[in-house]
Amino acid sequence: MMHLLAQTDSFGSVELGHYLMTSSVLFVIGLIGFLTRRNMIVMFLCTELMFQAAAIAMIAFSRFHHDLSGQVFVIFILTIAAAEAALALSLVVLLYRRKETLSAEAWSELRET
């Protein structure tokens, strides 16, 4: 009986905690990168890394609880990430054309015209 309980609490030899630890490490790396870097492309990539960390956690919980709703929610996360990628990349190209730099500090004095 104990062997069956141990088997339902893990995915093969990897347990839920391993997935959550990986997810949290990726999220923290993305958060630190976003807060410390000033290049807009790197900041954009760090937000994508945080999205993927959230997706890993959703899939892990979904698999752990034998429920597909977390995996379906990941489809929405990926859709939002793709839309954000398209919008952010177009904004970065537009901003680069105006000031010839990708530093976020150069755009900190944005004002209404």
C-alpha positions as a Markdown table, in Angstrom:
| # | Residue | x | y | z |
|---|---|---|---|---|
| 1 | Met | 0.0 | 0.0 | 0.0 |
| 2 | Met | 2.8 | 2.4 | 0.8 |
| 3 | His | 4.4 | 1.8 | -2.5 |
| 4 | Leu | 1.2 | 2.8 | -4.3 |
| 5 | Leu | 1.0 | 6.1 | -2.4 |
| 6 | Ala | 4.6 | 6.9 | -3.2 |
| 7 | Gln | 3.9 | 6.2 | -6.8 |
| 8 | Thr | 0.9 | 8.6 | -7.0 |
| 9 | Asp | 2.9 | 11.4 | -5.4 |
| 10 | Ser | 5.6 | 11.5 | -8.0 |
| 11 | Phe | 6.1 | 11.5 | -11.8 |
| 12 | Gly | 8.4 | 8.5 | -12.1 |
| 13 | Ser | 11.5 | 9.4 | -10.0 |
| 14 | Val | 10.9 | 13.1 | -10.1 |
| 15 | Glu | 8.5 | 14.5 | -7.5 |
| 16 | Leu | 6.3 | 17.6 | -7.6 |
| 17 | Gly | 8.8 | 19.6 | -5.5 |
| 18 | His | 11.5 | 19.2 | -8.1 |
| 19 | Tyr | 9.3 | 20.8 | -10.7 |
| 20 | Leu | 8.2 | 23.6 | -8.4 |
| 21 | Met | 11.8 | 24.2 | -7.4 |
| 22 | Thr | 12.8 | 24.4 | -11.1 |
| 23 | Ser | 9.9 | 26.7 | -11.8 |
| 24 | Ser | 10.7 | 29.0 | -8.9 |
| 25 | Val | 14.4 | 29.2 | -9.8 |
| 26 | Leu | 13.5 | 30.1 | -13.4 |
| 27 | Phe | 11.1 | 32.7 | -12.1 |
| 28 | Val | 13.6 | 34.3 | -9.8 |
| 29 | Ile | 16.3 | 34.3 | -12.5 |
| 30 | Gly | 13.8 | 36.1 | -14.8 |
| 31 | Leu | 12.8 | 38.6 | -12.0 |
| 32 | Ile | 16.4 | 39.4 | -11.1 |
| 33 | Gly | 17.3 | 39.8 | -14.8 |
| 34 | Phe | 14.3 | 42.1 | -15.4 |
| 35 | Leu | 15.1 | 44.3 | -12.3 |
| 36 | Thr | 18.9 | 44.6 | -12.9 |
| 37 | Arg | 19.2 | 44.8 | -16.7 |
| 38 | Arg | 18.5 | 48.0 | -18.6 |
| 39 | Asn | 18.5 | 46.6 | -22.2 |
| 40 | Met | 14.9 | 46.3 | -23.4 |
| 41 | Ile | 15.4 | 43.1 | -25.3 |
| 42 | Val | 16.9 | 41.4 | -22.2 |
| 43 | Met | 14.0 | 42.7 | -20.1 |
| 44 | Phe | 11.6 | 41.3 | -22.6 |
| 45 | Leu | 13.4 | 37.9 | -22.5 |
| 46 | Cys | 13.3 | 37.9 | -18.7 |
| 47 | Thr | 9.5 | 38.4 | -18.8 |
| 48 | Glu | 9.2 | 35.4 | -21.2 |
| 49 | Leu | 11.3 | 33.4 | -18.8 |
| 50 | Met | 8.9 | 34.3 | -16.0 |
| 51 | Phe | 5.9 | 33.2 | -18.2 |
| 52 | Gln | 7.6 | 29.9 | -18.8 |
| 53 | Ala | 8.3 | 29.3 | -15.2 |
| 54 | Ala | 4.6 | 29.9 | -14.4 |
| 55 | Ala | 3.7 | 27.4 | -17.2 |
| 56 | Ile | 6.0 | 24.7 | -15.7 |
| 57 | Ala | 4.3 | 25.1 | -12.3 |
| 58 | Met | 0.8 | 24.9 | -13.9 |
| 59 | Ile | 1.7 | 21.8 | -15.8 |
| 60 | Ala | 3.3 | 20.2 | -12.7 |
| 61 | Phe | 0.2 | 20.9 | -10.5 |
| 62 | Ser | -2.1 | 19.7 | -13.3 |
| 63 | Arg | -0.2 | 16.4 | -13.6 |
| 64 | Phe | 0.1 | 15.9 | -9.9 |
| 65 | His | -3.7 | 16.3 | -9.4 |
| 66 | His | -4.6 | 14.4 | -12.6 |
| 67 | Asp | -6.6 | 17.3 | -13.9 |
| 68 | Leu | -6.2 | 18.8 | -17.4 |
| 69 | Ser | -7.3 | 22.3 | -16.5 |
| 70 | Gly | -3.8 | 23.4 | -15.6 |
| 71 | Gln | -2.5 | 22.2 | -19.0 |
| 72 | Val | -5.4 | 24.0 | -20.8 |
| 73 | Phe | -4.5 | 27.2 | -18.9 |
| 74 | Val | -0.9 | 26.8 | -20.1 |
| 75 | Ile | -2.3 | 27.1 | -23.7 |
| 76 | Phe | -3.7 | 30.5 | -22.7 |
| 77 | Ile | -0.4 | 31.5 | -21.1 |
| 78 | Leu | 1.5 | 30.6 | -24.3 |
| 79 | Thr | -1.0 | 32.6 | -26.3 |
| 80 | Ile | -0.6 | 35.7 | -24.2 |
| 81 | Ala | 3.2 | 35.3 | -24.3 |
| 82 | Ala | 3.1 | 35.1 | -28.1 |
| 83 | Ala | 1.0 | 38.3 | -28.3 |
| 84 | Glu | 3.2 | 40.0 | -25.8 |
| 85 | Ala | 6.3 | 39.0 | -27.8 |
| 86 | Ala | 4.9 | 40.4 | -31.0 |
| 87 | Leu | 3.9 | 43.7 | -29.3 |
| 88 | Ala | 7.1 | 44.1 | -27.4 |
| 89 | Leu | 9.3 | 43.4 | -30.4 |
| 90 | Ser | 7.4 | 45.9 | -32.5 |
| 91 | Leu | 7.7 | 48.5 | -29.7 |
| 92 | Val | 11.5 | 47.8 | -29.3 |
| 93 | Val | 12.0 | 48.3 | -33.0 |
| 94 | Leu | 10.0 | 51.5 | -33.0 |
| 95 | Leu | 11.9 | 52.9 | -30.0 |
| 96 | Tyr | 15.3 | 51.9 | -31.5 |
| 97 | Arg | 14.5 | 53.8 | -34.7 |
| 98 | Arg | 13.8 | 57.0 | -32.7 |
| 99 | Lys | 16.8 | 57.1 | -30.3 |
| 100 | Glu | 19.2 | 54.4 | -31.7 |
| 101 | Thr | 19.5 | 52.8 | -28.3 |
| 102 | Leu | 17.8 | 50.0 | -26.4 |
| 103 | Ser | 18.6 | 51.3 | -22.9 |
| 104 | Ala | 15.5 | 51.6 | -20.8 |
| 105 | Glu | 17.0 | 54.6 | -19.0 |
| 106 | Ala | 17.0 | 56.6 | -22.3 |
| 107 | Trp | 13.2 | 56.3 | -22.3 |
| 108 | Ser | 12.6 | 57.0 | -18.6 |
| 109 | Glu | 11.6 | 60.6 | -19.3 |
| 110 | Leu | 8.6 | 59.8 | -21.6 |
| 111 | Arg | 6.0 | 62.4 | -21.5 |
| 112 | Glu | 2.7 | 63.1 | -23.3 |
| 113 | Thr | 2.9 | 65.2 | -26.5 |
